[in-house]
Amino acid sequence: MPTLRFSNAIYDGKAIDAATKIYAGHATISCREEGEYYELDVSAPDPTRAQEVADELGNYALALSIEYKKRA
Amino acid sequence: MAKSKPVTDSPRAEVKIVVERTIYPLEAIFGAAYIFLDRCYVFLDAPDATHVTVQLRARGPMSKAELAALGGEFENELLAQAWRHAIVEKHRDQLADITTRALAGALGAPPLPDVNADDFDDLDGAEAFDDPLGIAVPWEEKYGKAASETAAAVPGPSATAPASDLTADARKK
């Protein structure tokens, strides 16, 4: 089960929430805050599929974080 | 300084780049990362306040040389973004000034003030149409009669003798 660790110095919390909602239909995603990091567990019946969803979710969260910071 | 290190022992090919934030601002790192999002999986981390690690993971199989090339391209893009960011910061005031002038010019010339009916209230009828030079008199009233009299005094072609009479006079002579 892949685990993503997003630093809150880089990633926007709202962007991670939005990305999680987008990919919630493709895998089971649980999110929690651990200090300066947001940690996401991504699980799916197929491990390859779970890794793929985690990678795409990471890209999407980064893109949204960059766009949010540009607007701010 | 940015140091890239291809990691090939991982089950998925990836390259890690450590970037110093004192040289490359976060905006430049974001700009370069955004450009590479469609080519590979990009993951950023901030292990401390002065460094950012960039992890580029291949979307498919990739050789060590290809990974090294990917890392090199990212570093080049990082440098371009940092330079661009520096230029924008240096000329921010000029850019804002030029944009403001362009927008103001696009609006066009300021409109003329609207004329309301109230603006003529202080002109009463007599003063408004006082015309000592007769400018407001129509041309027909001023010159129409004189022109018709002139036209009657000057004989036209019909008043002259016919050409046949002239030839008859010449024969008599």
gemmi code that builds the backbone of each chain (N, CA, C; Angstrom):
import gemmi

chains = {
    "A": [
        ("MET", (0.847, -1.196, 0.000), (0.000, 0.000, 0.000), (0.887, 1.253, 0.000)),
        ("PRO", (0.845, 2.034, -1.072), (1.692, 3.243, -1.119), (1.216, 4.316, -0.137)),
        ("THR", (2.180, 4.982, 0.460), (1.889, 6.104, 1.363), (2.572, 7.358, 0.818)),
        ("LEU", (1.807, 8.402, 0.687), (2.341, 9.672, 0.190), (2.535, 10.615, 1.366)),
        ("ARG", (3.704, 11.301, 1.395), (3.965, 12.283, 2.457), (4.190, 13.640, 1.799)),
        ("PHE", (3.242, 14.514, 2.016), (3.308, 15.847, 1.402), (3.706, 16.870, 2.463)),
        ("SER", (4.794, 17.565, 2.241), (5.218, 18.623, 3.171), (4.283, 19.816, 3.061)),
        ("ASN", (3.870, 20.346, 4.196), (2.972, 21.511, 4.138), (3.707, 22.801, 3.762)),
        ("ALA", (5.045, 22.714, 3.663), (5.804, 23.868, 3.166), (5.724, 23.958, 1.639)),
        ("ILE", (5.365, 22.845, 1.019), (5.296, 22.793, -0.448), (3.841, 22.683, -0.911)),
        ("TYR", (3.122, 21.761, -0.302), (1.769, 21.424, -0.775), (0.724, 22.171, 0.023)),
        ("ASP", (-0.352, 22.558, -0.665), (-1.471, 23.270, -0.058), (-2.505, 22.243, 0.437)),
        ("GLY", (-2.979, 22.436, 1.655), (-3.957, 21.508, 2.219), (-5.232, 21.390, 1.390)),
        ("LYS", (-5.690, 22.540, 0.848), (-6.907, 22.520, 0.018), (-6.663, 21.748, -1.281)),
        ("ALA", (-5.459, 21.867, -1.794), (-5.122, 21.144, -3.030), (-5.127, 19.640, -2.777)),
        ("ILE", (-4.626, 19.226, -1.636), (-4.612, 17.792, -1.318), (-6.043, 17.281, -1.128)),
        ("ASP", (-6.868, 18.082, -0.463), (-8.279, 17.687, -0.303), (-8.960, 17.529, -1.657)),
        ("ALA", (-8.724, 18.502, -2.544), (-9.353, 18.452, -3.867), (-8.867, 17.239, -4.652)),
        ("ALA", (-7.573, 16.981, -4.603), (-7.013, 15.836, -5.334), (-7.552, 14.523, -4.764)),
        ("THR", (-7.694, 14.463, -3.449), (-8.218, 13.243, -2.810), (-9.651, 12.971, -3.271)),
        ("LYS", (-10.443, 14.035, -3.368), (-11.835, 13.856, -3.819), (-11.887, 13.374, -5.269)),
        ("ILE", (-10.978, 13.910, -6.068), (-10.965, 13.528, -7.492), (-10.664, 12.035, -7.643)),
        ("TYR", (-9.697, 11.531, -6.882), (-9.235, 10.139, -7.055), (-9.895, 9.162, -6.081)),
        ("ALA", (-10.847, 9.648, -5.313), (-11.495, 8.765, -4.332), (-12.250, 7.625, -5.006)),
        ("GLY", (-12.683, 7.837, -6.224), (-13.429, 6.804, -6.931), (-12.545, 5.693, -7.489)),
        ("HIS", (-11.240, 5.907, -7.497), (-10.326, 4.937, -8.103), (-9.584, 4.094, -7.070)),
        ("ALA", (-9.570, 4.539, -5.833), (-8.874, 3.794, -4.769), (-9.393, 4.274, -3.419)),
        ("THR", (-9.048, 3.526, -2.386), (-9.416, 3.954, -1.032), (-8.288, 4.826, -0.492)),
        ("ILE", (-8.640, 6.036, -0.116), (-7.619, 7.005, 0.297), (-7.954, 7.506, 1.699)),
        ("SER", (-6.992, 7.411, 2.589), (-7.171, 7.972, 3.932), (-6.087, 9.012, 4.158)),
        ("CYS", (-6.496, 10.120, 4.772), (-5.574, 11.254, 4.957), (-5.461, 11.605, 6.441)),
        ("ARG", (-4.256, 11.940, 6.864), (-4.040, 12.388, 8.242), (-2.872, 13.379, 8.271)),
        ("GLU", (-2.821, 14.176, 9.327), (-1.721, 15.131, 9.479), (-0.716, 14.593, 10.481)),
        ("GLU", (0.550, 14.577, 10.105), (1.635, 14.132, 10.980), (2.685, 15.233, 11.041)),
        ("GLY", (2.603, 16.099, 12.023), (3.556, 17.207, 12.131), (3.443, 18.145, 10.946)),
        ("GLU", (4.555, 18.282, 10.207), (4.567, 19.186, 9.059), (4.181, 18.479, 7.767)),
        ("TYR", (3.643, 17.270, 7.890), (3.322, 16.497, 6.688), (1.859, 16.068, 6.683)),
        ("TYR", (1.327, 16.001, 5.468), (0.035, 15.343, 5.251), (0.375, 13.936, 4.746)),
        ("GLU", (-0.160, 12.948, 5.390), (0.129, 11.577, 4.962), (-1.138, 10.943, 4.394)),
        ("LEU", (-0.984, 10.365, 3.211), (-2.111, 9.736, 2.529), (-1.799, 8.265, 2.279)),
        ("ASP", (-2.681, 7.411, 2.697), (-2.567, 5.981, 2.382), (-3.509, 5.680, 1.222)),
        ("VAL", (-2.952, 5.089, 0.212), (-3.739, 4.766, -0.982), (-3.781, 3.248, -1.126)),
        ("SER", (-4.962, 2.683, -1.139), (-5.073, 1.224, -1.245), (-6.104, 0.866, -2.306)),
        ("ALA", (-5.811, -0.235, -2.983), (-6.713, -0.759, -4.022), (-6.477, -2.258, -4.104)),
        ("PRO", (-7.441, -3.001, -4.613), (-7.252, -4.458, -4.719), (-6.001, -4.817, -5.524)),
        ("ASP", (-5.723, -4.069, -6.561), (-4.533, -4.304, -7.369), (-3.419, -3.353, -6.924)),
        ("PRO", (-2.284, -3.860, -6.423), (-1.211, -2.979, -5.940), (-0.662, -2.056, -7.028)),
        ("THR", (-0.588, -2.561, -8.255), (-0.100, -1.717, -9.362), (-1.041, -0.531, -9.581)),
        ("ARG", (-2.317, -0.843, -9.495), (-3.334, 0.201, -9.655), (-3.217, 1.230, -8.517)),
        ("ALA", (-2.990, 0.759, -7.301), (-2.866, 1.667, -6.160), (-1.661, 2.594, -6.343)),
        ("GLN", (-0.545, 2.036, -6.842), (0.649, 2.863, -7.068), (0.397, 3.903, -8.150)),
        ("GLU", (-0.315, 3.484, -9.190), (-0.618, 4.407, -10.292), (-1.506, 5.562, -9.811)),
        ("VAL", (-2.513, 5.214, -9.018), (-3.405, 6.252, -8.481), (-2.631, 7.200, -7.567)),
        ("ALA", (-1.726, 6.631, -6.755), (-0.932, 7.466, -5.845), (-0.050, 8.434, -6.628)),
        ("ASP", (0.574, 7.938, -7.701), (1.441, 8.807, -8.509), (0.637, 9.934, -9.168)),
        ("GLU", (-0.497, 9.565, -9.736), (-1.326, 10.581, -10.399), (-1.875, 11.579, -9.392)),
        ("LEU", (-2.250, 11.086, -8.233), (-2.758, 11.978, -7.176), (-1.665, 12.963, -6.754)),
        ("GLY", (-0.437, 12.480, -6.647), (0.683, 13.354, -6.280), (0.895, 14.458, -7.310)),
        ("ASN", (0.843, 14.092, -8.580), (0.996, 15.103, -9.631), (-0.136, 16.126, -9.578)),
        ("TYR", (-1.347, 15.628, -9.389), (-2.512, 16.519, -9.367), (-2.442, 17.466, -8.169)),
        ("ALA", (-2.054, 16.942, -7.024), (-1.948, 17.779, -5.819), (-0.864, 18.844, -5.991)),
        ("LEU", (0.230, 18.468, -6.651), (1.301, 19.451, -6.876), (0.831, 20.543, -7.842)),
        ("ALA", (0.170, 20.135, -8.910), (-0.315, 21.122, -9.883), (-1.287, 22.098, -9.220)),
        ("LEU", (-2.220, 21.571, -8.431), (-3.190, 22.457, -7.757), (-2.493, 23.358, -6.737)),
        ("SER", (-1.515, 22.816, -6.020), (-0.795, 23.629, -5.032), (-0.092, 24.798, -5.704)),
        ("ILE", (0.526, 24.528, -6.855), (1.229, 25.596, -7.588), (0.224, 26.641, -8.068)),
        ("GLU", (-0.913, 26.181, -8.588), (-1.915, 27.138, -9.079), (-2.491, 27.972, -7.925)),
        ("TYR", (-2.735, 27.355, -6.783), (-3.257, 28.100, -5.633), (-2.244, 29.142, -5.168)),
        ("LYS", (-0.964, 28.771, -5.158), (0.062, 29.732, -4.694), (0.212, 30.879, -5.691)),
        ("LYS", (0.004, 30.600, -6.967), (0.081, 31.664, -7.971), (-1.045, 32.669, -7.774)),
        ("ARG", (-2.232, 32.164, -7.440), (-3.393, 33.049, -7.261), (-3.264, 33.895, -6.006)),
        ("ALA", (-2.618, 33.350, -4.994), (-2.520, 34.045, -3.699), (-1.621, 35.270, -3.794)),
    ],
    "B": [
        ("MET", (22.772, 25.593, -5.849), (23.305, 24.455, -6.583), (22.277, 23.331, -6.570)),
        ("ALA", (22.196, 22.598, -7.674), (21.272, 21.466, -7.772), (22.073, 20.213, -8.097)),
        ("LYS", (21.893, 19.182, -7.291), (22.600, 17.920, -7.519), (21.578, 16.854, -7.879)),
        ("SER", (21.761, 16.231, -9.041), (20.849, 15.167, -9.433), (21.527, 13.814, -9.281)),
        ("LYS", (20.721, 12.844, -8.925), (21.262, 11.501, -8.711), (20.250, 10.470, -9.223)),
        ("PRO", (20.554, 9.830, -10.370), (19.637, 8.789, -10.850), (19.597, 7.593, -9.910)),
        ("VAL", (18.431, 7.120, -9.617), (18.267, 5.947, -8.747), (17.670, 4.833, -9.595)),
        ("THR", (18.464, 3.824, -9.883), (17.987, 2.755, -10.764), (17.725, 1.454, -10.012)),
        ("ASP", (18.122, 1.394, -8.746), (17.877, 0.154, -8.018), (16.438, 0.073, -7.508)),
        ("SER", (15.732, 1.217, -7.621), (14.331, 1.223, -7.219), (13.515, 0.410, -8.225)),
        ("PRO", (12.424, -0.209, -7.792), (11.599, -0.947, -8.738), (11.094, -0.073, -9.880)),
        ("ARG", (10.971, 1.240, -9.617), (10.565, 2.158, -10.689), (11.671, 3.193, -10.850)),
        ("ALA", (12.065, 3.406, -12.105), (13.173, 4.315, -12.379), (12.838, 5.724, -11.913)),
        ("GLU", (13.764, 6.346, -11.219), (13.540, 7.712, -10.747), (14.868, 8.427, -10.576)),
        ("VAL", (14.809, 9.721, -10.565), (15.989, 10.544, -10.345), (15.656, 11.548, -9.249)),
        ("LYS", (16.608, 11.743, -8.325), (16.403, 12.685, -7.218), (17.345, 13.866, -7.389)),
        ("ILE", (16.812, 15.031, -7.191), (17.602, 16.261, -7.334), (17.434, 17.071, -6.047)),
        ("VAL", (18.566, 17.457, -5.464), (18.529, 18.295, -4.268), (18.820, 19.736, -4.697)),
        ("VAL", (17.920, 20.633, -4.358), (18.016, 22.025, -4.821), (18.182, 22.941, -3.619)),
        ("GLU", (19.116, 23.869, -3.726), (19.291, 24.858, -2.656), (18.364, 26.040, -2.906)),
        ("ARG", (17.575, 26.365, -1.913), (16.602, 27.451, -2.082), (17.254, 28.824, -2.069)),
        ("THR", (18.471, 28.924, -1.550), (19.141, 30.229, -1.575), (19.524, 30.622, -3.000)),
        ("ILE", (19.684, 29.636, -3.868), (20.043, 29.909, -5.269), (18.794, 29.880, -6.150)),
        ("TYR", (17.976, 28.874, -5.935), (16.762, 28.722, -6.745), (15.541, 28.991, -5.860)),
        ("PRO", (14.826, 30.088, -6.105), (13.643, 30.374, -5.273), (12.546, 29.328, -5.498)),
        ("LEU", (11.672, 29.238, -4.537), (10.596, 28.235, -4.610), (9.735, 28.424, -5.869)),
        ("GLU", (9.557, 29.668, -6.299), (8.760, 29.936, -7.506), (9.405, 29.285, -8.729)),
        ("ALA", (10.736, 29.324, -8.797), (11.438, 28.705, -9.928), (11.302, 27.182, -9.877)),
        ("ILE", (11.380, 26.619, -8.687), (11.218, 25.161, -8.539), (9.806, 24.760, -8.951)),
        ("PHE", (8.823, 25.557, -8.523), (7.431, 25.268, -8.910), (7.262, 25.369, -10.435)),
        ("GLY", (7.856, 26.387, -11.028), (7.729, 26.563, -12.472), (8.299, 25.389, -13.241)),
        ("ALA", (9.477, 24.936, -12.845), (10.101, 23.800, -13.528), (9.301, 22.516, -13.290)),
        ("ALA", (8.846, 22.320, -12.060), (8.072, 21.115, -11.743), (6.778, 21.074, -12.548)),
        ("TYR", (6.133, 22.222, -12.685), (4.857, 22.278, -13.419), (5.048, 21.855, -14.871)),
        ("ILE", (6.170, 22.261, -15.461), (6.435, 21.924, -16.864), (6.663, 20.420, -17.033)),
        ("PHE", (7.227, 19.769, -16.015), (7.548, 18.336, -16.132), (6.398, 17.420, -15.704)),
        ("LEU", (5.284, 17.993, -15.296), (4.192, 17.152, -14.788), (3.651, 16.179, -15.842)),
        ("ASP", (3.660, 16.592, -17.108), (3.102, 15.705, -18.135), (4.114, 14.679, -18.629)),
        ("ARG", (5.380, 14.829, -18.260), (6.405, 13.896, -18.730), (6.716, 12.808, -17.713)),
        ("CYS", (6.541, 13.114, -16.440), (6.883, 12.135, -15.400), (6.108, 12.486, -14.126)),
        ("TYR", (6.227, 11.650, -13.127), (5.615, 11.936, -11.824), (6.608, 12.769, -11.027)),
        ("VAL", (6.136, 13.902, -10.538), (7.012, 14.841, -9.822), (6.583, 14.893, -8.366)),
        ("PHE", (7.542, 14.725, -7.480), (7.246, 14.799, -6.052), (8.263, 15.737, -5.404)),
        ("LEU", (7.775, 16.711, -4.647), (8.648, 17.673, -3.984), (8.607, 17.455, -2.484)),
        ("ASP", (9.733, 17.709, -1.843), (9.799, 17.620, -0.384), (10.729, 18.717, 0.126)),
        ("ALA", (10.491, 19.149, 1.353), (11.335, 20.179, 1.976), (11.921, 19.601, 3.253)),
        ("PRO", (13.075, 18.913, 3.160), (13.659, 18.304, 4.360), (14.115, 19.335, 5.384)),
        ("ASP", (14.520, 20.522, 4.907), (14.876, 21.608, 5.829), (14.526, 22.938, 5.160)),
        ("ALA", (14.836, 24.026, 5.841), (14.403, 25.344, 5.345), (15.191, 25.806, 4.129)),
        ("THR", (16.347, 25.203, 3.874), (17.198, 25.705, 2.783), (17.273, 24.755, 1.586)),
        ("HIS", (16.649, 23.601, 1.694), (16.725, 22.650, 0.583), (15.341, 22.139, 0.189)),
        ("VAL", (15.227, 21.810, -1.080), (14.029, 21.138, -1.605), (14.511, 19.943, -2.423)),
        ("THR", (13.922, 18.793, -2.184), (14.270, 17.631, -3.000), (13.180, 17.430, -4.054)),
        ("VAL", (13.651, 17.173, -5.264), (12.746, 16.930, -6.388), (12.925, 15.485, -6.824)),
        ("GLN", (11.842, 14.768, -6.847), (11.887, 13.356, -7.241), (11.106, 13.219, -8.549)),
        ("LEU", (11.808, 12.822, -9.604), (11.166, 12.623, -10.907), (11.085, 11.125, -11.149)),
        ("ARG", (9.888, 10.623, -11.251), (9.708, 9.187, -11.452), (9.142, 8.942, -12.854)),
        ("ALA", (9.759, 8.006, -13.563), (9.348, 7.738, -14.947), (7.949, 7.151, -14.986)),
        ("ARG", (7.229, 7.500, -16.045), (5.889, 6.927, -16.232), (5.968, 5.508, -16.785)),
        ("GLY", (7.092, 5.170, -17.392), (7.286, 3.827, -17.944), (8.739, 3.431, -17.818)),
        ("PRO", (9.140, 2.354, -18.470), (10.541, 1.934, -18.423), (11.469, 3.016, -18.966)),
        ("MET", (12.585, 3.191, -18.294), (13.534, 4.229, -18.705), (14.939, 3.789, -18.333)),
        ("SER", (15.899, 3.958, -19.252), (17.275, 3.548, -18.993), (17.969, 4.575, -18.090)),
        ("LYS", (19.161, 4.214, -17.630), (19.907, 5.110, -16.761), (20.290, 6.393, -17.501)),
        ("ALA", (20.666, 6.242, -18.782), (21.025, 7.426, -19.581), (19.820, 8.344, -19.764)),
        ("GLU", (18.676, 7.760, -20.003), (17.465, 8.566, -20.177), (17.103, 9.289, -18.883)),
        ("LEU", (17.308, 8.583, -17.756), (17.037, 9.223, -16.459), (17.977, 10.395, -16.218)),
        ("ALA", (19.263, 10.176, -16.561), (20.241, 11.263, -16.389), (19.867, 12.451, -17.266)),
        ("ALA", (19.417, 12.151, -18.482), (19.002, 13.232, -19.394), (17.789, 13.969, -18.837)),
        ("LEU", (16.854, 13.220, -18.266), (15.658, 13.833, -17.673), (16.052, 14.779, -16.535)),
        ("GLY", (16.968, 14.288, -15.678), (17.438, 15.133, -14.571), (18.140, 16.389, -15.081)),
        ("GLY", (18.979, 16.212, -16.124), (19.683, 17.368, -16.701), (18.721, 18.382, -17.287)),
        ("GLU", (17.699, 17.890, -17.966), (16.703, 18.807, -18.544), (15.974, 19.568, -17.447)),
        ("PHE", (15.682, 18.877, -16.365), (14.997, 19.559, -15.255), (15.898, 20.659, -14.680)),
        ("GLU", (17.185, 20.357, -14.535), (18.099, 21.369, -13.988), (18.205, 22.573, -14.923)),
        ("ASN", (18.233, 22.311, -16.225), (18.253, 23.420, -17.185), (16.999, 24.269, -17.058)),
        ("GLU", (15.849, 23.616, -16.955), (14.588, 24.331, -16.821), (14.559, 25.120, -15.519)),
        ("LEU", (15.135, 24.527, -14.487), (15.210, 25.201, -13.185), (15.998, 26.497, -13.297)),
        ("LEU", (17.107, 26.435, -14.017), (17.936, 27.624, -14.203), (17.181, 28.684, -15.007)),
        ("ALA", (16.507, 28.250, -16.056), (15.734, 29.203, -16.881), (14.638, 29.864, -16.056)),
        ("GLN", (13.959, 29.073, -15.241), (12.875, 29.622, -14.408), (13.419, 30.600, -13.372)),
        ("ALA", (14.577, 30.273, -12.792), (15.174, 31.166, -11.790), (15.570, 32.495, -12.428)),
        ("TRP", (16.133, 32.426, -13.618), (16.546, 33.652, -14.323), (15.325, 34.485, -14.686)),
        ("ARG", (14.283, 33.805, -15.159), (13.045, 34.495, -15.513), (12.438, 35.169, -14.281)),
        ("HIS", (12.457, 34.466, -13.171), (11.916, 35.017, -11.930), (12.707, 36.254, -11.510)),
        ("ALA", (14.035, 36.195, -11.666), (14.874, 37.344, -11.294), (14.557, 38.548, -12.175)),
        ("ILE", (14.356, 38.302, -13.470), (14.036, 39.408, -14.388), (12.691, 40.032, -14.025)),
        ("VAL", (11.711, 39.204, -13.737), (10.385, 39.719, -13.382), (10.457, 40.552, -12.102)),
        ("GLU", (11.203, 40.062, -11.125), (11.333, 40.809, -9.867), (12.033, 42.145, -10.090)),
        ("LYS", (13.060, 42.142, -10.954), (13.837, 43.355, -11.196), (13.006, 44.417, -11.910)),
        ("HIS", (12.148, 43.986, -12.825), (11.391, 44.938, -13.646), (9.913, 44.955, -13.302)),
        ("ARG", (9.588, 44.594, -12.077), (8.176, 44.510, -11.703), (7.469, 45.860, -11.857)),
        ("ASP", (8.130, 46.946, -11.423), (7.496, 48.267, -11.493), (7.242, 48.688, -12.940)),
        ("GLN", (8.247, 48.436, -13.802), (8.084, 48.816, -15.215), (6.964, 48.001, -15.863)),
        ("LEU", (6.896, 46.720, -15.531), (5.848, 45.864, -16.101), (4.465, 46.357, -15.686)),
        ("ALA", (4.339, 46.726, -14.405), (3.047, 47.223, -13.919), (2.685, 48.538, -14.597)),
        ("ASP", (3.701, 49.401, -14.795), (3.463, 50.698, -15.439), (3.012, 50.514, -16.886)),
        ("ILE", (3.709, 49.632, -17.617), (3.359, 49.405, -19.025), (1.958, 48.812, -19.137)),
        ("THR", (1.643, 47.874, -18.260), (0.314, 47.252, -18.292), (-0.775, 48.277, -18.006)),
        ("THR", (-0.517, 49.138, -17.018), (-1.503, 50.169, -16.684), (-1.737, 51.114, -17.860)),
        ("ARG", (-0.641, 51.506, -18.541), (-0.784, 52.414, -19.692), (-1.541, 51.730, -20.824)),
        ("ALA", (-1.234, 50.460, -21.044), (-1.906, 49.737, -22.129), (-3.403, 49.629, -21.859)),
        ("LEU", (-3.766, 49.345, -20.623), (-5.182, 49.222, -20.286), (-5.883, 50.574, -20.391)),
        ("ALA", (-5.198, 51.629, -19.947), (-5.792, 52.963, -20.028), (-5.978, 53.372, -21.485)),
        ("GLY", (-5.016, 53.042, -22.345), (-5.126, 53.363, -23.763), (-6.231, 52.597, -24.448)),
        ("ALA", (-6.450, 51.372, -24.020), (-7.497, 50.552, -24.636), (-8.893, 51.085, -24.324)),
        ("LEU", (-9.015, 51.858, -23.266), (-10.329, 52.412, -22.911), (-10.750, 53.538, -23.857)),
        ("GLY", (-9.781, 54.135, -24.597), (-10.108, 55.208, -25.532), (-10.102, 56.578, -24.867)),
        ("ALA", (-10.403, 57.626, -25.694), (-10.398, 58.996, -25.179), (-11.559, 59.199, -24.207)),
        ("PRO", (-11.400, 60.084, -23.239), (-12.506, 60.329, -22.304), (-13.710, 60.893, -23.043)),
        ("PRO", (-14.931, 60.495, -22.697), (-16.127, 60.954, -23.415), (-16.420, 62.416, -23.135)),
        ("LEU", (-17.172, 63.051, -24.080), (-17.593, 64.431, -23.880), (-18.695, 64.459, -22.823)),
        ("PRO", (-18.803, 65.564, -22.087), (-19.857, 65.626, -21.061), (-21.238, 65.587, -21.712)),
        ("ASP", (-22.164, 64.933, -21.074), (-23.524, 64.840, -21.594), (-24.212, 66.203, -21.510)),
        ("VAL", (-25.013, 66.515, -22.535), (-25.770, 67.772, -22.555), (-27.199, 67.465, -22.146)),
        ("ASN", (-27.652, 68.123, -21.097), (-29.007, 67.912, -20.614), (-29.908, 69.082, -21.034)),
        ("ALA", (-31.181, 68.827, -21.014), (-32.139, 69.892, -21.346), (-32.045, 71.037, -20.341)),
        ("ASP", (-31.669, 70.738, -19.108), (-31.571, 71.769, -18.078), (-30.493, 72.804, -18.401)),
        ("ASP", (-29.499, 72.395, -19.233), (-28.418, 73.316, -19.547), (-28.899, 74.524, -20.337)),
        ("PHE", (-30.082, 74.463, -20.971), (-30.585, 75.571, -21.788), (-31.665, 76.383, -21.069)),
        ("ASP", (-31.884, 76.072, -19.813), (-32.946, 76.764, -19.082), (-32.681, 78.250, -18.932)),
        ("ASP", (-31.400, 78.648, -18.868), (-31.099, 80.057, -18.656), (-31.235, 80.882, -19.940)),
        ("LEU", (-31.506, 80.214, -21.060), (-31.691, 80.944, -22.318), (-33.187, 81.097, -22.565)),
        ("ASP", (-33.719, 82.306, -22.369), (-35.143, 82.471, -22.661), (-35.317, 82.722, -24.159)),
        ("GLY", (-36.521, 82.679, -24.644), (-36.807, 82.682, -26.065), (-36.230, 83.867, -26.830)),
        ("ALA", (-36.381, 85.075, -26.328), (-35.950, 86.260, -27.068), (-34.439, 86.293, -27.256)),
        ("GLU", (-33.738, 86.004, -26.219), (-32.283, 86.078, -26.300), (-31.726, 84.935, -27.143)),
        ("ALA", (-32.387, 83.801, -27.031), (-31.856, 82.639, -27.737), (-31.902, 82.831, -29.241)),
        ("PHE", (-32.919, 83.594, -29.746), (-33.051, 83.748, -31.197), (-32.766, 85.171, -31.662)),
        ("ASP", (-32.038, 85.937, -30.869), (-31.627, 87.264, -31.301), (-30.571, 87.094, -32.396)),
        ("ASP", (-30.846, 87.638, -33.593), (-29.977, 87.365, -34.742), (-29.723, 88.664, -35.508)),
        ("PRO", (-28.873, 89.566, -34.971), (-28.663, 90.873, -35.614), (-28.028, 90.764, -36.991)),
        ("LEU", (-27.257, 89.756, -37.282), (-26.591, 89.640, -38.584), (-27.429, 88.877, -39.594)),
        ("GLY", (-28.569, 88.372, -39.139), (-29.437, 87.648, -40.055), (-28.912, 86.308, -40.496)),
        ("ILE", (-28.156, 85.708, -39.654), (-27.576, 84.409, -40.011), (-28.658, 83.339, -40.069)),
        ("ALA", (-29.643, 83.482, -39.179), (-30.671, 82.444, -39.108), (-31.753, 82.602, -40.167)),
        ("VAL", (-31.673, 83.668, -41.005), (-32.707, 83.870, -42.032), (-32.457, 82.896, -43.183)),
        ("PRO", (-33.476, 82.170, -43.645), (-33.278, 81.239, -44.764), (-32.856, 81.966, -46.016)),
        ("TRP", (-32.096, 81.248, -46.850), (-31.544, 81.837, -48.079), (-32.674, 82.299, -49.000)),
        ("GLU", (-33.762, 81.544, -49.067), (-34.852, 81.897, -49.970), (-35.495, 83.225, -49.574)),
        ("GLU", (-35.610, 83.454, -48.283), (-36.213, 84.702, -47.819), (-35.288, 85.880, -48.070)),
        ("LYS", (-33.987, 85.636, -47.925), (-33.038, 86.742, -48.000), (-32.723, 87.114, -49.458)),
        ("TYR", (-32.549, 86.107, -50.351), (-32.128, 86.388, -51.723), (-33.106, 85.897, -52.784)),
        ("GLY", (-34.160, 85.234, -52.407), (-35.028, 84.619, -53.399), (-35.679, 85.620, -54.331)),
        ("LYS", (-36.209, 86.738, -53.815), (-36.926, 87.712, -54.635), (-35.982, 88.423, -55.590)),
        ("ALA", (-34.833, 88.883, -55.097), (-33.869, 89.577, -55.943), (-33.392, 88.683, -57.069)),
        ("ALA", (-33.194, 87.437, -56.820), (-32.704, 86.512, -57.827), (-33.726, 86.332, -58.934)),
        ("SER", (-35.018, 86.275, -58.600), (-36.043, 86.093, -59.634), (-36.163, 87.341, -60.520)),
        ("GLU", (-35.995, 88.550, -59.900), (-36.040, 89.786, -60.679), (-34.883, 89.873, -61.653)),
        ("THR", (-33.689, 89.456, -61.250), (-32.492, 89.478, -62.099), (-32.676, 88.550, -63.279)),
        ("ALA", (-33.227, 87.397, -63.023), (-33.432, 86.421, -64.090), (-34.395, 86.981, -65.154)),
        ("ALA", (-35.401, 87.797, -64.776), (-36.352, 88.357, -65.729), (-35.731, 89.475, -66.563)),
        ("ALA", (-34.791, 90.239, -65.977), (-34.181, 91.373, -66.682), (-33.208, 90.938, -67.767)),
        ("VAL", (-32.519, 89.885, -67.613), (-31.525, 89.427, -68.588), (-32.214, 88.578, -69.634)),
        ("PRO", (-32.148, 88.961, -70.960), (-32.814, 88.147, -71.976), (-32.107, 86.827, -72.199)),
        ("GLY", (-32.905, 85.836, -72.377), (-32.341, 84.505, -72.584), (-32.247, 84.220, -74.060)),
        ("PRO", (-31.881, 83.038, -74.428), (-31.725, 82.647, -75.834), (-33.028, 82.801, -76.612)),
        ("SER", (-34.163, 82.675, -75.986), (-35.436, 82.782, -76.693), (-35.734, 84.210, -77.134)),
        ("ALA", (-35.123, 85.250, -76.488), (-35.375, 86.639, -76.816), (-34.578, 87.116, -78.033)),
        ("THR", (-33.576, 86.418, -78.450), (-32.757, 86.847, -79.586), (-33.483, 86.542, -80.895)),
        ("ALA", (-33.023, 87.196, -81.962), (-33.665, 86.984, -83.256), (-33.351, 85.612, -83.794)),
        ("PRO", (-34.285, 85.000, -84.506), (-33.996, 83.680, -85.041), (-32.931, 83.752, -86.129)),
        ("ALA", (-32.239, 82.667, -86.329), (-31.126, 82.615, -87.277), (-31.609, 82.863, -88.711)),
        ("SER", (-32.845, 82.470, -89.025), (-33.353, 82.655, -90.384), (-33.505, 84.139, -90.732)),
        ("ASP", (-33.911, 84.988, -89.687), (-34.039, 86.424, -89.928), (-32.703, 87.051, -90.235)),
        ("LEU", (-31.661, 86.605, -89.575), (-30.331, 87.159, -89.787), (-29.869, 86.893, -91.225)),
        ("THR", (-30.100, 85.707, -91.705), (-29.663, 85.386, -93.075), (-30.432, 86.209, -94.102)),
        ("ALA", (-31.722, 86.503, -93.790), (-32.514, 87.326, -94.706), (-31.970, 88.747, -94.779)),
        ("ASP", (-31.574, 89.298, -93.646), (-30.983, 90.639, -93.609), (-29.689, 90.683, -94.399)),
        ("ALA", (-28.897, 89.670, -94.294), (-27.602, 89.625, -94.992), (-27.815, 89.602, -96.505)),
        ("ARG", (-28.882, 88.924, -97.017), (-29.151, 88.855, -98.447), (-29.542, 90.241, -98.991)),
        ("LYS", (-30.324, 90.965, -98.160), (-30.736, 92.304, -98.579), (-29.548, 93.210, -98.775)),
        ("LYS", (-28.547, 93.038, -97.889), (-27.366, 93.892, -97.983), (-26.569, 93.495, -99.219)),
    ],
}
model = gemmi.Model(1)
for chain_id, residues in chains.items():
    chain = gemmi.Chain(chain_id)
    for i, (resn, *xyz) in enumerate(residues, 1):
        res = gemmi.Residue()
        res.name, res.seqid = resn, gemmi.SeqId(i, " ")
        for name, pos in zip(("N", "CA", "C"), xyz):
            atom = gemmi.Atom()
            atom.name, atom.element = name, gemmi.Element(name[0])
            atom.pos, atom.b_iso = gemmi.Position(*pos), 0.0
            res.add_atom(atom)
        chain.add_residue(res)
    model.add_chain(chain)
structure = gemmi.Structure()
structure.add_model(model)
structure.setup_entities()
